Amino acid sequence: MTELLNHPHFAGENGREVFDRIHSAEWGVMCSISSCFSILKIKGDLTTDRITGIYDLVYFDAFGPDKQRRCGPGIVKKISDVTGPGGIFITYSAKGD
């Protein structure tokens, strides 16, 4: 299904290879995507699971605000505690009526 997005087209010369490696990376295992990029995909509950390590980039798939009522300052602090200096936190939220 992700191939319909055509994201590799925008990722440069090795876009397809990089895209496929990211999307086929195992959950819960640090996977090397390139010489300067590794990914650890974590599937869990941020409100209850313990997070360890230091990360340069955190992509938090939070869904809509009506689905994440417990997502507040405590969750943001938990993410901040494992984000390295200069790290980036990415999330999104959309609600359309």
SULKAPE-V338794 format. One record per backbone hydrogen bond with DSSP energy under -0.5 kcal/mol. CO is the residue of the C=O (numbers start at 1). NH is the residue of the N-H. If there is no record, write none. Layout:
co->[CO | CO]
nh->[NH | NH]
This chain:
co->[1 | 2 | 3 | 6 | 7 | 8 | 12 | 14 | 15 | 16 | 17 | 18 | 19 | 20 | 21 | 22 | 26 | 26 | 31 | 31 | 34 | 37 | 37 | 39 | 40 | 41 | 41 | 42 | 44 | 45 | 45 | 55 | 56 | 58 | 58 | 59 | 60 | 60 | 64 | 64 | 68 | 70 | 72 | 72 | 73 | 74 | 75 | 76 | 77 | 78 | 79 | 80 | 82 | 82 | 84 | 88 | 88 | 90]
nh->[4 | 5 | 6 | 9 | 10 | 11 | 15 | 18 | 19 | 20 | 21 | 22 | 23 | 24 | 25 | 25 | 29 | 41 | 33 | 39 | 37 | 33 | 34 | 31 | 42 | 28 | 43 | 44 | 46 | 48 | 49 | 84 | 88 | 60 | 90 | 61 | 62 | 92 | 67 | 68 | 71 | 72 | 75 | 76 | 77 | 78 | 79 | 80 | 81 | 82 | 82 | 83 | 55 | 84 | 87 | 58 | 90 | 60]
